Amino acid sequence: MTETVALKSTRIITPDGCVDGYVIFTNGKIEAVTHNYQGEALDYGDHWLMPGFVDIHVHGWGRGSFAYKGDKNSLVHMSRDLVSSGVTSWLATSGTMPHDFLEYSVKNAAEYISEVTPQAGAEVLGVHMEGPWISPKHLGMQRADCLQAPSVSGFEHFNQLAGGNIRLVTLAPELEGALEMIRHLHAKGITASAGHTDATFDQITAAIEAGLSHFTHAFSAMRGFHHRELGVVGALMYYPDVYAEVAKQSGITIKPQAFDILYRLKGDRRLVLMSDCMGYADFPEGYEFHHYLRQETFRIHNGQLNITAQNGTCQHISPDDWPAISGLEMSFLDSVKNIVDRLENGLVSVARIACHNPAVLAGAEKRKGSLTVGKDADILVLNDDLTLQDVWCRGVKQPLPR
């Protein structure tokens, strides 16, 4: 059955700027962005229409945590809940976890990807493996007891279980075997990213020559900058053609000034926004996690999330309490709100760093990342305060979580 939908607005964000007109899509694919249309349309007035966000680095969100549960139920919850933050497609991001758990996780991701429909919410584009091929010197919140040495065979083992759906790999380029693995990833069209790494500037240079094109959570969990040894941070700033991602813009992960410096260097062309959220409410029963930046400890007890602050006070959150759960971590949309006024072209810039660029790194730029003819109708409707009014995923209007 053919179904054509037209959305009308005076402010549509396209790669060419903001235009007045209609976005027309049929069976979930954009057919036209035009000034001229004579049929029936849903009139959004002066609301913003822009492409949905593509989150290539998200471990969990809302009521799901893929990195810590690894089951299909976690993916179901994340797909449904991510639309509330403006995310319409994403990479299910793992962590440095036990080998058998990673096997279990990527197999579940493959099954979910093969059967999911647009009615399920934000689309899983594939898997981002953050580790286990990382440096013990820059673990961050990763597990030291689950590290593995980089190898092509090790990667292919996981990718076969994932149904060939691994789209991005974070690794430490200085480790033995890493350069060979980077060349392999590059040859297969999979993004290789430097992260949790103690590499020198020269080692990063060799990795870029081998095919490395991205840096995971810039500034965090990597060798810093020194004027005689530029390190990983120096390399990501020095080389103009590599992408660099920054996590949620709360001012905790990185200072606003650090974001501004990186944006001046990378601009709309190579900066990438992502969330790096965890999905605390879906941690396994009994699991305890200390967030060293927030100075809070998260623990699941009898199916309920307990959050203990540094001063000993404890907050108890039910998995059914959506308002509380949705406020546990800064959303993708709230990050956008915190930076949009500092970008060169406002929401047009947002559409590059939060939509187009991550779609490129996920290998999905032919389908995602812009309101362009032939791409999926992943569309956000926002008011002047950038509050979500509607979300469309592959042409299906989504119910927003309550």
N, C-alpha and C positions, 0 to 999 in steps of 0.2 A: 504494500500500500504506500503510495506516494503522499507525503505530507509536507507542504510548504508553509513556512512561518516567516513573517516579516516583523522586525522590530524597528520602531521609528524613534529617533532622538536628534536633538540639535547638537549633541556632543558625542561623537563616535571617535574613539582613539584608533587610528590606523598607522601603519608604518610611515605614511606621508604626512602625519599630523592629525589634528582634530577636524572632523568634517561633520556636516549636517546632512542627514538623509536616512537611509534604511539599511539594515543588515538583513539579508534574505537568505534563508537556508532551507534545504530540502533533505529530508531523511538524515538530518544531523550534519550535513556538509554545507559550508557557505557557498552560495551561488553568486551573490553579488553584494557589493557595498556601493550604493548608488543614491543619487539625488532624486531619481525618477522611478516611481512605482505607483501603480494605479489600483492595486488590490487592497484587501483588508490588512490592517497592520495593528500591532500592539503598540500604542503610543506611550513612550516613556518621557515625553516632554523634554525638559532640560537635564534629565539625569544622564550621567556618564555611562557610556557603553564601552567596555574595554575587554581585551582577551583575559581569560582566566589565568591565574598564577600557576606556574609549574615549579613544584618543590622537589628538587633533586636530592635533598638531604634531610630526610625526616624519619626518625626512628619510631615515633609514635605520636599520636595526637588524640585528644579527647578521650574516648573510651576504648582506644586500641593502642597496643604497643607491639609492633612487629619484631623489633629488635630483642625484646625480652620475653615475648610469648611465642612468636614464630608460627602461630597457627592461622588458619583461614579466618577464624572468628575475629582475630585482631585486624586483619585486612578489611573485613567487612565493616567493622566499626570505624576504622580510619577513613575509608572511602566515603562513608556517610557523613562523618563529622568534619572532615577537612573542608567541605563546601562552605561551612560557616565561617571559615577564614579566607575565603576567596580562592582556594586552591581547587583547580579542576582536573589536574593530572599530577602524578608524583612518582618518584622512585622509592620503592620499599627498601629502606636502608637498614642494613644489619649492623652488628658491632663485632668486636673481637670476643667471640664466645666459644664454648667447647665445639670441637669438630662435628660431633654427631648432632648437636643442636643446629649448627649452620646447615648441615645436610637437610635436616627436617624443615628448616625455615625456607630454604630456596625451593624445595620440592613443593611446599604448600603455596608459595608465591606463583610457581609455574601453573599449578592447577587452577588457582584463583584467576590468573590472567586469562586462561583459556576459556573460562566459563562466564565471566562477568559481563553484565550488560550496562548500558548507559543509565538505566534506572537505579543502579547501585550507588551512584554519586561520582566522586572524583576517580578518574581512571588510573590504574597502576600501569605505568609504561614499562616497567621492568624493575630490576634490582640494582641497588647501589651497595656494593660490598665495601664497607669501611673497615679495613683489616680483613683477615688476621695478619697481614703482611706489613706490620708497622714496627717502629722502633721502641724498644723498652725505655729509652731515655725521654720520650714524649708521649706517655700513655694517655694523659688527660683523664678521661673517665673510662678508659678501656681496661681490659683485664690482662695482667702480665702473664697469668698462667695459661693463656690460650693463644699465645703468639705462634705463628708459623713462618717458616722461611719461604720467600717468594719462589715460585716455580711455575712453568707453563703447565706442567701436568697437574699440579695442585689446583690451578685456576680452572683448567678444563674439566676436572672432576666436579667442581661446584657448578660450572656453567652447563654441563650436561644434565645434572639434576635439576637445574633451573630452566630447562627447556630452551637453552640458548638466550635467556632473557636478561642476563647480566649486562647492564648498559654503562656502568661506571665503576671503577675500582680505585679506592684510596690505598696507597702504599707508600713505603719509605724507599726512595730511589737508591739510597746508599747501601742497602742490604744486598748481600751476595745473591745473584739470580734475578734481581729486580730489573736490570736493563733488558735482559732477554725477555722477561715477562712484559715489559712496556712495549717492546717491539712487536710482540705477539698481539697484544691488545690493539695497538695502533693498526696493524694489518687487518684485524677483524672489525675495525670501525668502532671499537669500544673505547670510551674516554679513560685515559690513565691520569690520575690526579695525585699530586704530592701532598701527603698529610701525615701527621704524627711522625715527623721525620727530623733527624739530626744532620741532614745532608749539608755539605759545604756548597758554596756558590758553584764551584767547578763540577761537583757531582750533579747538581741540578741542571747545569748547562748540558752535560752529557745526556741526562734524562730527556731534556727537551729535544735534543738532536735525535734521540731514539723514538720520540713520538709523544712524550708527556705534554699535555696541553692545558692543564687545569691545576688549581691549588685549593685544597680543602680547608675550610674555615681559616681564611687568611689571618696571619699573626698568631693564631692560637695553635698550641701543640706543634711547634716547629722552631728550628734554630733561628734566633733573632738576628738583627742587623748589627754589624760592627764595621767601622770604616776600613779595617784591614781584612776582615773576613765577612763578606756581605751576607753569607748564610742563605737560608731559604727565603726569608723575608726580603732580603736584598734582591734575590733572583726574581721573585714574583713581581717586584716593582720595576726592575730593570728591563725585563723582556716585555715589549709592548703587546705582543700577539697572544700571550697566554691569558687564560681566564683566571679570575680569582673570585672566590665566593666569600660572602660575609653572612654571619648568622643573625638571628633576630636582634633588632636594634632597640634593645632596652637600656643601653648604656652600661650594662653589667659585663657582657661578653667582651665587647671592645668599646672604647670611648668614642663619642661622636666625632671627635677631632681625627681619630685614626681612620674612621670611615671616610671622612672628607678628604684626607690625604690620598687614600687609595682611589677614591672616585676621581680626583683630579688627574691621577695617572692613567686609570683604566677607562674612565668615562662610560658612556652608555654602551660602547662597543664591546667591552670585555669584563665589566663588573657583573656579578651574579648574586642575587639575593636568594637566601634559603632560610629555613627555620631551625634545623637541628633540634627539633622538639623530641621529647622522650615518651610521652604518654604514661605518666606515673600511675594513673588510676587502673591501668591494666597490667601492672607488674604481677609476677607470680605470687601466690600465697606464701607469706613468710619472707619474701625477698626484702632486703634492706639495702638502701642506696644513699650514700652521703654526697650531696652536691656541694663541692668545695667553694664554688663561687657564691651560691646563695646561703651557704652555711645552714643548711637544713637537711634533715634526714627523712627519707621517705620509706615507709614500710607498709606492706599489706598484711592486715591481721583480721581474720574472719571475714574476708571479702571486702574489707573497708580500708581506705587509704588513711594512714596516720602520718602527719607531718610534724616533726619535732624541731623546733627552732633552737638556736644556740643557747637561749636563756632557759630552755627546758619546757616552755609552753608547747602544748600539742593540739593540733587541729585534726578533727576527724571528718572525713568526707565519704559519703555514700556513692557507689557507682551509679546511682540513679539521679544524683543531684547535678544535672547538666550545668546550671549557672556556676556552681562551684568548680566543677571539672574544667569547664571552658576557660576559667580564669586562672588555672594553675600555671600556664605558660603563655608567654606573649605570642599572639597569633601572627600569621604571615601578614594579614591585613593591617594589624596594629604596627608592625614594623614599617610597612609602606607609609602609614600615616606619619610616622616619626621622621621620615627622610624626604618625603615628596617635595617639600618646599626648599630643600637644599639641592635638588637635582636641576640640571640645566634646562630641561623642558617638561617639568612636572610629570603628569601622568603619561605623556609620550615617552619620557625617559623610563618611567616605571615599566611600561610595556616592553622595553628592551631588556632591562636587568632582571625583571621578575617573570618574564614570559618568554621572549624570543631566545635570549642567551641560554637559559637553562634547557630550553627545548632542543637547542643545538647540541648541548653536552649530553642530553639523554638520547640523542639520535632520532629525535621525533620532530625535527623542524619542518618536515613536509606535511605534518598533520596538526602541529600545535604552535602556539607562541604568538599568533597575530590574527587579526580579523582580516583574512585574505581569502580570496576565492580558492576553493578546493580544500581548505582546511576545516577541521572540526569546529562545529559551532559551540565552542567553550567560551561563554560570555558572562561577564559580570555587569550588573546594573547597580550603580552607586549614586547616592545623592551628594549634595555639596560638601557634607561632612565626611564623605567617603564611607558612609554606612551602607552595608549591603541591602539592596532592595530585592533583587532576584539573582539567581545563579542558574545558568544553563550549562549542562554537560552533554556534549555531543548531541545538541539539539533538544535535550530533555530538561524541562524546568524542574529544579530540585526543591524538595521540601527542606527548609532550614531547620537544623536541630533546635529543640526547645528544652 
